[in-house]
Structures are given as structure tokens and as C-alpha cells.
């Protein structure tokens, strides 16, 4: 395990080196080594914007900038859950009551004072966090500071998938052109994708076009050929290659390699014959990206920035609270728990109480939690889905359907190949048993199809997905995987 960084680590995103210095370069070793802390990103000119990214156990769980308090309230207005006047009032209230996060406080107040349903507030803040992470990953020029901070472990978690979000940010029209230019000097080299193809499918959010482009990264096509033949088009294909380079998945060869069997990925020889802007992925290597602390002379017209030791990280201290003289209008712990769980009724405003609040009363049945978990799962909110499935199984521990859903979300969130392999075996047994006891259950067949797909067994995956489709012809995820299988077959 890596030693903790000694003090803050600093770096700069340099637009002249968009791959080498991209923010994802800084985040990659933090994610891989399962750090817990916070990173502050500063971008912009005379009026710089500061964004905080919070990492807990190697997962991006929270992000916020100064403008996000108003933005999350506007989302509630757009959905008809608040009036414009209520949103303005709540934004003023956030300034009055303070707190470690304006966005979290705004949603707490929306639940407690404006009677917004907690699950609606949860959806709005989760969406705002994902958008803020994506925006941070599109910043072309800026400075960042990271340090470990154990308080980050107590931040409400709105997890954002790292690899998938990075690739989507790279493909954004504001970004992909710069990567295409950066890769021009490698047009006559032969990029080869390395690593676990099953993991690629799981982590990277493959579309048929991405999958077909990745198939071209076989060491037998030049980069110029890859960009020309990719169904994504040259710019987006270059962005995908740049993203895979950041993830240390591309081996760059100066000469072509013999073609391998479809789907095979040989281990990379050592040492690398050629590297493209590739710093080592260890946590200590972040210091190689450091830049000297700016002096007042080098800042020029820019507003002076606080030293790293003065930067306030967006993490609640265990004893954080308001001064005794400040009025308390909302039971923050109670509302925050409702937001985390995404359910329950809106809470009436409470007065200050010297004792810790009681846990919120759970008003949902096991079936209620299960149904809400399925809604989260269909929308791609894996974390909240897992929480609801776990609660449903806790209330009805003998329900095999609940268990299959819970283990499937465990599998989707597995952090490494070993954990995924263990869950894969258990999930195969559970889903197979479920198909025997409930032949009309499409989800069990979908799970078997997904496991076979990730294992590269296309025929078994196709049979399982076809069975699921017959039972649930309009299931979006089943139809998506059938399209992916069709694209593989055509290739």
C-alpha cells in the first residue's frame, strides 16, 4: 500500500500538454490507491472558479463549486418542486445558516422547509455532483491541490464512475479537438489496447461505436488508420485513445504486430518500447506533476490565492456545528440521512436540541424499498439502488429476488477483478436458482446474460438476453446488450 502523501500535492493543467497534465492524471493514482481526501481545482482568469472534488476509499463521491447551490435549487424549480421565489428564499437561508456544503444545505432546507420529497432532492443533488465532476474534467487550464483528509469519509456519497466519466469528458466537443492535435505525432505508430477486456466493458461504458474503435487498437493498425476507420469520427476516436492512454491501457509500437485471435489481449512486454506522455501511476509520482507555489509577481492580474494550508476542504468535521447563538431551523442529521437513503417523508422544521437526533423512522416496507431500488437501478444510480436492496433484504431475508438484485449491484460496484470474480460465481448460482424457481423472471436471465457478456461468452449471453427479452420486451438494458452483441458479431 502507498504511503500517505506528506502534505499537500499540487499540480497544473497545461493546455499545451493536454494528456500529460490532464486532471484525470492526478486522479488516477488517487483512485487506484484508494485514497480518502479532497482536491481543489482552480480555473479561470480574473475571477477564478474553485471546485472541490472529494474522494473516499478511491471513489469520487462528491463535487461542488461556488455556483452549485443555486444550480441544484434551479433543478428543483425546473421540475416543479419549488417556485422561483422559494428557491431564492432558500438560497438566502443557506447563506444565513452556513455549513460545510451549500449544495447539501440547500437540499436539506428544501426537504425540511419546502416539503420537497427526499428522493427528489437526492436525484437533484446526485445529478449536480455528476455534472460538476464532468465539468472539472473538461477544464483545459488550471491548478489543483490535493491532500489526504479523513473527514472525507463522512461526506454524503453521490458516487460518480471515474473511467466512464473521464471518457465522456474527453469526448465533449470542447475537449476532443485538443487531443486530436496532441496525438498527431503518433499517427504512424501502432497503438495496442492492453488489459482485461471484461474490465474494459464494465468500466468504460462502451457503446457499439466505442467497442468497434477499441477493436481497431490491435497493434496492427496505425493510429491514422484507427482514426479514419472509427465509426466515431476522427476527433472522438482520438479522444477515446487519449483517455485510454491516461488509463495506461495503450501500448505504442513503432512497427505493426501480428494479429491475435479476436478478443485476446496479450500482456505487455517490458520495458516499453515507446511511451506517450506516461508518468508512473503511483501516488508518489503525483509530485512529478507539482508546480512551484505561485509568487505574487507570477500571479500578475490574477486574484491572490490562499496557501494550501489555508484551503478549506469540503468535508464536515465530526464536531462541526453552529455557534450556540445561531438559530437552528433544520435537523440536519435527520434530513441528511433521508437524503442519503432517498426516501421517507419531508420533515417539518425542528428547533435546536442538545442531544443527538434519533434515526429517521423507516416508513417503507421491504417491497417499497425493493421497488425504489429497481427505479434507481434502471436510472443507473447503483449506490442508492444497493442501499434500498440491502434494506429490503434486511426486512425480508429469505427473498431470493431481493438477494439477486443486491448481489448484482455488488458486482457492478466491485472495485477489482478478484472481488468481481468471487461475486460472479455467487451471482451465477443465485440467478440460475432463481430461473428455476421463477421461470418468468426476466431479471435473472438478464443477470446471466450480463455475466456471460463480461466473460466474453457471446453465444451464452445472447441466449440469456433473448430469454429476458421475451419476458420483458421493452427492457432498455437488455435491448442495449443485444445491440452490443450484434455489433460484435458484425465485426
C-alpha positions in Angstrom: 0.0 0.0 0.0 1.3 3.5 -0.8 2.5 5.7 2.0 0.2 8.8 2.6 1.4 11.9 0.8 3.4 14.2 3.1 1.5 17.4 3.0 -0.5 18.8 0.1 0.3 17.8 -3.5 0.0 20.5 -6.2 -0.1 20.4 -10.0 -1.1 22.4 -13.1 -3.2 21.5 -16.1 -1.2 22.8 -19.0 -3.2 23.3 -22.3 0.0 22.7 -24.3 0.2 19.1 -22.8 -3.5 18.1 -22.5 -2.8 14.4 -22.0 0.3 14.6 -19.7 -1.2 17.1 -17.3 -5.0 16.4 -17.5 -6.8 16.4 -14.2 -7.5 12.7 -14.7 -3.8 12.1 -14.5 -3.8 13.4 -10.9 -7.0 11.5 -10.0 -5.9 8.1 -11.4 -3.3 7.2 -8.7 -5.7 8.5 -6.0 -8.4 6.2 -7.3 -6.1 3.3 -7.7 -4.6 3.6 -4.3 -8.0 4.1 -2.7 -7.1 7.5 -1.1 -9.5 9.4 1.1 -9.2 13.2 0.8 -10.1 16.3 -1.2 -8.8 18.0 -4.3 -9.3 21.7 -5.0 -9.2 22.8 -8.6 -8.8 26.5 -9.5 -9.5 27.6 -13.1 -10.3 30.8 -14.9 -8.7 34.2 -15.1 -9.5 37.4 -13.2 -12.4 35.7 -11.3 -11.2 32.1 -10.9 -13.7 29.4 -10.1 -12.8 26.9 -7.4 -14.2 23.3 -7.5 -13.8 20.7 -4.7 -13.6 17.0 -5.6 -14.0 14.6 -2.7 -12.5 11.1 -2.8 -13.4 8.4 -0.3 -11.7 5.0 -0.5 -10.7 5.7 -4.1 -14.2 6.7 -5.3 -15.3 10.1 -6.5 -18.2 10.8 -4.1 -18.8 14.5 -4.1 -18.0 17.7 -6.0 -19.1 21.3 -5.7 -18.2 24.8 -6.8 -19.5 28.2 -5.7 -22.4 28.3 -8.2 -23.8 24.8 -7.4 -26.1 25.9 -4.5 -28.2 28.0 -6.9 -27.9 25.3 -9.6 -29.4 22.5 -7.5 -32.2 24.7 -6.5 -32.9 25.6 -10.1 -33.2 21.9 -10.9 -36.0 21.6 -8.3 -37.7 24.7 -9.8 -37.5 23.2 -13.3 -39.1 20.0 -12.0 -42.0 21.9 -10.5 -40.9 21.1 -6.9 -40.1 24.7 -5.9 -41.3 28.1 -7.0 -38.7 30.6 -8.1 -39.4 32.7 -5.0 -39.0 29.7 -2.8 -35.6 28.9 -4.4 -34.4 32.5 -3.9 -35.5 32.3 -0.2 -33.7 29.0 0.3 -30.5 30.3 -1.3 -30.6 33.2 1.2 -31.2 30.8 4.0 -28.1 28.8 3.0 -26.0 31.9 3.4 -27.6 32.6 6.8 -27.2 29.1 8.3 -23.9 28.2 6.7 -22.5 24.7 6.7 -19.7 22.8 5.0 -21.6 22.5 1.7 -24.0 25.0 0.3 -25.5 22.4 -2.1 -26.1 19.8 0.7 -27.6 22.5 2.9 -29.9 23.8 0.1 -31.3 20.3 -0.4 -31.7 19.8 3.4 -33.7 23.1 3.6 -35.7 22.2 0.5 -36.8 19.0 2.2 -37.3 20.4 5.7 -38.9 23.8 4.8 -40.4 23.5 1.4 -41.5 19.9 1.8 -39.7 18.6 -1.3 -39.7 14.8 -1.3 -36.3 13.4 -0.2 -35.9 11.2 -3.2 -36.4 14.2 -5.5 -33.8 16.1 -3.6 -31.4 13.1 -3.8 -31.9 12.9 -7.5 -31.2 16.6 -8.0 -28.0 16.7 -5.9 -26.7 13.4 -7.4 -27.2 14.9 -10.9 -25.5 18.2 -9.9 -22.5 16.2 -8.5 -22.1 14.2 -11.7 -22.3 17.4 -13.8 -19.7 19.2 -11.6 -17.2 16.3 -11.9 -17.7 16.2 -15.7 -17.2 19.9 -15.9 -14.0 19.7 -13.8 -12.7 17.0 -16.2 -13.2 19.4 -19.1 -11.1 22.2 -17.7 -8.2 22.9 -20.1 -6.1 25.2 -17.9 -6.0 25.3 -14.2 -4.2 24.4 -10.9 -5.0 21.8 -8.3 -4.1 20.9 -4.8 -4.8 17.5 -3.2 -4.3 16.3 0.3 -5.5 13.3 2.3 -8.3 14.2 4.7 -10.0 11.5 6.9 -13.1 13.8 7.2 -13.9 13.0 3.6 -15.0 9.5 4.7 -18.1 11.2 6.4 -19.2 13.1 3.3 -22.6 12.0 1.9 -21.7 9.8 -1.1 -23.0 10.5 -4.6 -20.6 8.3 -6.4 -19.5 9.1 -9.9 -18.0 6.3 -12.1 -14.4 7.5 -12.7 -13.4 5.8 -16.0 -16.7 6.3 -17.8 -17.0 9.9 -16.8 -13.4 10.6 -17.9 -14.1 9.2 -21.4 -17.3 11.1 -21.7 -15.5 14.3 -20.7 -12.7 13.7 -23.3 -15.3 13.2 -26.0 -17.0 16.5 -25.3 -16.8 19.0 -28.2 -14.8 21.4 -26.0 -12.1 18.8 -25.4 -11.7 16.3 -28.2 -10.0 18.6 -30.7 -7.1 19.3 -28.4 -6.5 15.6 -28.0 -6.6 15.1 -31.8 -3.8 17.7 -32.1 -1.8 16.2 -29.3 -1.8 12.8 -31.0 -0.8 13.9 -34.4 2.8 13.0 -34.0 1.8 9.4 -33.2 -0.2 8.9 -36.4 2.3 6.4 -37.8 2.6 4.3 -34.6 0.6 1.2 -33.9 -1.5 1.6 -30.7 -2.5 -1.7 -29.0 -5.1 -2.0 -26.2 -3.9 -3.9 -23.3 -5.6 -5.1 -20.1 -8.7 -7.1 -19.2 -11.4 -6.8 -21.9 -14.1 -7.7 -19.4 -13.0 -4.9 -17.2 -13.0 -2.6 -20.2 -16.6 -3.5 -20.8 -17.5 -3.0 -17.2 -15.7 0.3 -16.5 -15.7 2.2 -19.7 -19.4 2.5 -20.6 -19.0 1.0 -24.0 -21.2 2.0 -26.9 -21.1 0.0 -30.1 -19.0 2.7 -31.8 -16.5 2.8 -28.9 -16.4 -1.0 -28.9 -15.6 -1.1 -32.6 -12.9 1.6 -32.2 -11.3 -0.3 -29.4 -11.2 -3.4 -31.6 -9.1 -1.5 -34.0 -6.5 -0.9 -31.3 -4.8 -4.3 -32.0 -1.2 -3.2 -32.8 -1.7 -3.9 -36.5 -3.4 -0.6 -37.4 -1.6 2.8 -37.3 -3.3 5.5 -35.3 -4.1 7.3 -38.6 -6.0 4.1 -39.7 -7.8 3.8 -36.4 -9.0 7.4 -36.6 -10.1 7.0 -40.3 -11.9 3.7 -39.8 -13.5 4.5 -36.4 -17.3 4.9 -36.6 -17.0 7.7 -34.0 -15.1 10.0 -36.4 -11.5 11.2 -36.0 -12.0 13.7 -33.2 -14.0 11.4 -30.9 -11.8 8.5 -31.7 -8.7 10.5 -30.8 -10.4 11.5 -27.5 -11.1 7.8 -26.7 -7.4 6.9 -27.5 -6.2 9.8 -25.3 -8.5 8.6 -22.5 -7.2 5.0 -22.7 -3.6 6.4 -22.7 -4.4 8.2 -19.5 -5.6 4.9 -18.0 -2.3 3.3 -19.0 -4.1 0.9 -21.4 -2.3 1.8 -24.7 1.0 0.2 -25.8 2.5 2.3 -28.6 4.6 0.4 -31.1 6.8 1.8 -33.8 6.1 -1.3 -36.1 3.0 -3.5 -36.6 2.4 -6.6 -34.6 0.9 -9.9 -35.9 -2.8 -10.1 -35.5 -4.1 -12.0 -32.5 -7.3 -14.0 -32.1 -10.4 -11.9 -31.6 -10.7 -10.6 -28.1 -7.3 -11.8 -27.0 -5.1 -9.3 -25.2 -1.5 -10.3 -24.5 0.4 -8.9 -21.6 2.7 -6.0 -22.5 6.3 -6.9 -22.7 8.8 -5.0 -20.6 10.3 -2.5 -20.9 8.0 -0.4 -23.0 9.5 0.4 -26.4 7.7 3.7 -26.6 5.6 5.7 -24.2 3.3 8.7 -24.8 3.3 11.2 -22.0 3.1 8.5 -19.4 4.1 9.2 -15.8 4.2 6.3 -13.4 0.8 5.7 -11.8 2.0 5.5 -8.2 0.8 8.1 -5.7 4.3 9.4 -5.2 4.5 10.2 -8.9 2.0 13.0 -8.5 4.8 15.1 -7.1 6.4 15.0 -10.5 3.4 17.0 -11.7 3.8 19.6 -9.0 4.5 23.2 -9.8 6.2 25.7 -7.5 3.7 27.7 -5.4 2.9 30.9 -7.4 4.6 34.1 -6.2 2.8 37.4 -6.1 4.8 38.5 -9.1 3.9 35.5 -11.2 0.2 35.9 -10.3 0.0 39.2 -12.3 -3.5 40.3 -12.7 -5.0 37.2 -11.1 -6.5 37.4 -7.6 -4.2 36.1 -4.9 -4.9 32.6 -3.8 -4.6 31.1 -0.3 -1.8 28.8 0.6 -2.6 25.1 0.5 -2.7 25.0 4.3 -5.5 27.6 4.3 -7.7 25.9 1.7 -10.9 24.7 3.3 -11.7 21.2 2.2 -15.4 20.4 1.7 -15.5 17.8 4.5 -17.6 18.1 7.6 -15.6 17.9 10.8 -17.0 15.4 13.4 -17.9 18.2 15.8 -19.0 20.7 13.1 -22.0 22.8 14.2 -23.4 26.2 14.5 -22.5 28.7 17.3 -24.8 28.5 20.2 -26.3 31.9 19.4 -27.2 31.0 15.8 -30.8 29.9 15.3 -31.2 26.3 14.1 -34.1 25.8 11.7 -33.5 22.3 10.5 -32.4 19.0 12.0 -29.5 18.5 9.6 -28.6 15.0 10.6 -32.1 13.7 10.2 -32.6 15.3 6.8 -29.2 14.3 5.6 -30.0 10.6 6.4 -33.2 10.9 4.4 -31.3 12.4 1.5 -28.8 9.6 1.7 -31.4 6.9 1.7 -33.5 8.7 -0.9 -36.9 8.1 0.8 -39.3 8.9 3.6 -41.5 11.9 4.1 -40.5 15.5 4.1 -39.5 16.6 7.6 -41.1 19.6 9.3 -38.7 22.2 10.6 -37.4 21.4 14.1 -35.8 23.5 16.8 -32.4 23.1 18.3 -32.0 20.1 20.6 -28.9 19.5 22.8 -28.9 15.7 22.2 -28.1 13.8 19.0 -31.2 13.3 16.9 -32.9 9.9 16.6 -32.5 8.0 13.4 -35.4 8.7 11.0 -38.3 6.3 11.1 -38.4 4.0 8.1 -41.8 4.2 6.6 -41.2 1.9 3.6 -41.9 -1.8 3.5 -39.5 -4.3 2.1 -41.3 -4.2 -1.2 -41.3 -0.4 -1.2 -37.5 -0.4 -0.8 -37.2 -3.0 -3.5 -39.3 -1.2 -6.0 -37.5 2.1 -5.3 -34.2 0.2 -5.7 -35.2 -1.1 -9.1 -36.1 2.5 -10.1 -32.6 3.6 -9.1 -31.0 0.7 -11.0 -32.9 1.5 -14.2 -31.7 5.1 -13.9 -28.1 4.0 -13.4 -27.9 5.1 -9.7 -26.2 2.0 -8.5 -25.3 3.2 -5.0 -28.8 4.2 -4.0 -30.2 1.0 -5.6 -27.7 -1.1 -3.5 -28.9 0.7 -0.3 -32.5 0.0 -1.0 -31.9 -3.6 -2.0 -29.9 -4.1 1.2 -32.7 -2.7 3.3 -35.3 -4.8 1.5 -33.3 -7.9 2.2 -32.8 -6.9 5.8 -36.6 -6.7 6.2 -37.2 -10.0 4.3 -34.0 -12.0 4.5 -35.4 -15.1 2.7 -36.4 -13.4 -0.5 -34.1 -14.7 -3.3 -35.2 -12.0 -5.7 -34.0 -9.3 -3.3 -30.7 -11.2 -2.9 -30.1 -11.5 -6.6 -30.7 -7.7 -7.1 -28.4 -6.9 -4.1 -25.5 -9.1 -5.3 -25.9 -7.7 -8.9 -25.3 -4.2 -7.6 -22.4 -5.5 -5.5 -21.0 -6.9 -8.8 -21.4 -3.6 -10.6 -19.6 -1.7 -7.9 -16.8 -4.3 -7.3 -13.5 -2.4 -7.1 -11.2 -5.1 -8.5 -11.1 -8.2 -10.6 -10.7 -10.5 -7.6 -13.9 -9.2 -5.9 -15.7 -9.3 -9.2 -14.7 -12.9 -9.8 -16.0 -14.0 -6.4 -19.3 -12.2 -6.9 -19.5 -13.6 -10.4 -19.6 -17.2 -9.1 -22.1 -16.4 -6.4 -24.3 -14.4 -8.7 -24.3 -17.1 -11.3 -25.5 -19.7 -8.8 -28.2 -17.3 -7.4 -29.5 -16.2 -10.8 -29.6 -19.8 -12.1 -31.5 -21.0 -9.0 -33.9 -18.0 -9.5 -34.6 -19.0 -13.1 -35.6 -22.5 -11.8 -38.0 -21.2 -9.1 -39.4 -18.3 -11.2 -39.1 -19.0 -14.9 -41.0 -15.8 -15.7 -38.4 -13.6 -14.0 -36.6 -11.6 -16.8 -34.1 -10.0 -14.4 -32.5 -13.4 -13.5 -31.9 -14.1 -17.2 -30.6 -10.5 -17.7 -28.1 -11.1 -14.9 -26.9 -14.4 -16.5 -26.6 -12.6 -19.9 -24.6 -9.8 -18.3 -22.2 -12.2 -16.6 -21.7 -14.2 -19.9 -21.2 -10.9 -21.8 -18.5 -9.8 -19.4 -16.8 -13.2 -19.7 -16.8 -12.9 -23.5 -19.1 -15.8 -24.0 -21.3 -14.1 -26.6 -23.4 -17.1 -27.5 -24.4 -17.8 -23.9 -25.0 -14.1 -23.4 -27.2 -13.9 -26.5 -29.4 -16.8 -25.3 -29.9 -15.4 -21.9 -30.7 -11.8 -23.2 -33.1 -13.3 -25.8 -34.9 -15.1 -23.0 -35.0 -11.9 -20.9 -36.3 -10.0 -23.9 -39.2 -12.5 -24.5 -40.2 -12.0 -20.8 -39.7 -8.2 -20.8 -39.6 -6.9 -24.5 -39.2 -3.3 -23.5 -36.3 -3.6 -21.1 -33.8 -0.9 -22.2 -30.7 -2.5 -20.8 -31.5 -6.0 -22.2 -32.0 -4.4 -25.7 -28.8 -2.4 -25.3 -26.7 -5.5 -24.7 -28.4 -7.3 -27.6 -27.3 -4.4 -29.8 -23.7 -4.7 -28.5 -23.7 -8.4 -29.2 -24.9 -7.7 -32.7 -22.2 -5.2 -33.2 -19.6 -7.7 -32.0 -20.9 -10.3 -34.4 -20.8 -8.0 -37.4 -17.2 -7.1 -36.6 
